Amino acid sequence: METAALAYPMLVLIVLSVALLVFHILLQGMLATRELGSQWNAGPRDGAREPQGILAGRAARASANFRETYAGFVALALALAIAGDPSGWGLIGAWLWFIARLVYIPLYLTGIPYIRSLVWLASLAGLAVMAGAIIV
């Protein structure tokens, strides 16, 4: 029972990360549909039509960027949930990753340079802290 109690906060973060993934997908789809129309969205999308608008493109790139680190986050979070995180550093790293990924979305959509890159680096730092908590 003690291990389950330690794993619970990490499992909550995994669920929140899935919600963030779904948000990325819905945002990208909504902006593409707004530009290309609901018939395009409901259809088979056989053609190579891609949204040309700035926001739709940024949402697609932000989503792709999220998915680049998402598998690593899930793997580390599950490892911490299984192995335990008695120091609490893994949970801190997971929250750092999650909050940075959340903040990244509006920074990317509004086109804010440099700060966006720093936030991305913060998300990588969160993954490094999670990995460190497993290794140490």
N, C-alpha and C positions, 0 to 999 in steps of 0.2 A: 504493500500500500504506500510505503514511503517513496518508492521510486516513481509511482504513478503521480503522486503529489508534486514531485520535482519536475516531472515531464509536462505537467498540465500547462504551465505558462508558454512553453515552447510549442505545444500543440495548438494553443490559441493563436500564436503568431503564424503558424503554418496556415490555419484557417483564414486569418486576416490577409495573408499573402495571396491566397487563392482569390479572395474578394478583390484584391488589387489587380490581379491578373484579369479577372472578368471585367473590371472597370476599364482597363486598357483596351480590351477587345471591344467593349461596347462603345467607348469613346471613338476609337478608330472607325468602327462600323457606322456610327451615327454621322460623323463628319464626312465620310466617303459617300454615304447615302444622301446626305444633304446636297452634295455636289453632283452626284451621278444619277440620283433619282431612285425611287422605291422600286420601279420596274427592274432596274439593274440589280438591286439588292435581292429581290425575290427571284430573279432569273438564275440561270446556270452559270453566268459570268464566263462564258466561253471565250469571248474576245479578250484582248489584252488591254482593255480600258483601265486606266489607273487615274485616280483623282489627281488633278493638277494644282489644286488650291494649297495655299501655304499651310493652313491649319490641318487639313487632312494629311498632308505629307509629314508634318511635324508629329502628329499623333501616331502615324505609322512608324516613324523612326524611333519615337520614344518607346513604343510598344516593343519593337525589335530589340532595343537597347535593354529594356527590362528583362526580356526573355533570355538575353545573353548571360545574365548572372542568376536567373531564377533557379535553374537546376542545381547550381552550387549552393544556393541558400537552402533549398529543400533538403539536399543531402546532408549538409552540416547541421541543420535543425533536427532532422531525424536522428542523426548520430548523437547529438547532445541529449535528445529525449530518451534514447536507449541507454547511453552510457551514464547519463546524469551530468549535472553541472553544479557540483558543490560550491565552486567559487562564485558562481553567478555571472562571471565574465561572458560566458557564451550567450546568456540571455541579454546582457547589455549590448553585445555585438549584434545580436539578432534585431533588437529594437533600433539600433543605429542604422542597420541596413534598411529596415522597413520604413523608418521615418525619412531617411534620405531618398528612398525610391518614391515615396509619397510626395515629397517636396520637389523632386525632379520633374514631375509632370507639368505643373504650371510654369516652371522655369523654361522647359523646352518649348511649350506651346507659345509662350510670349517671346521666345527668341533671346533670352538673356544669356549672353556668353560669360565665360570665366566662372561666375558663381555657379552656373549649372555644372561646369566641369569639377568644381570643388565639391559639390554635393555628390556627384558621381564617385569621386575619390573617397568621400565619407562612406558611401555604401560599400566600396571595396574594403575600406578599413574595418567595417562591421564584419564582413566575411572573414577577414584576417583574424579578428579578435575571436570569432566563433571557432576558427580552426585552431588557434592557439589554446583555447580552453579545452579542446579535445586532446591535443598533443601533450600539453603540460600537466 
